Amino acid sequence: MSNNQTDTIDGNNLLKSSSLYREFQAEREEIMKHKWLESE
């Protein structure tokens, strides 16, 4: 694996473990639930 691919994988792991990213994911999930409920 090249160094660039390793950097990308490390960056993805860092992103997914960050509290800001988890907060974004939770917010997005709430929005998607609301959109689904409104569409019913």
N, C-alpha and C positions, 0 to 999 in steps of 0.2 A: 504494500500500500504506500502510495506516495505521501510525502509530508503534508501536502495541501489537503488530501483526503483526511488525514489524521486530524488536522486543524479543524476541518469542517465537522467531523464527528465530535470532537471535544467541544466545539462551539454549540452543537445541537444538544449535547448532554448538559452543558452549563445552562443553556436557555430553558430546557425542560425542567431543570431542578430549581430555577429561580422562583422566588415568591411572587414577583411581578407577573411572570408568565402564568403561574398557577392561578393568580387572581384574574388575569385576562381570560383564561380558559373557563373559569367559573362564571364570569360575567357573560361570556359568549354563550355558554350553555343555558343560562337563564333567559337570554334574549331569544334563543332558538325555541325554548319551551313556550315562551310568550307568543312568538310568531305562530307556532303550531296551534296553540289554543285559540288564537284569534281566527285562524283559518278554518277551524271546525264549525 
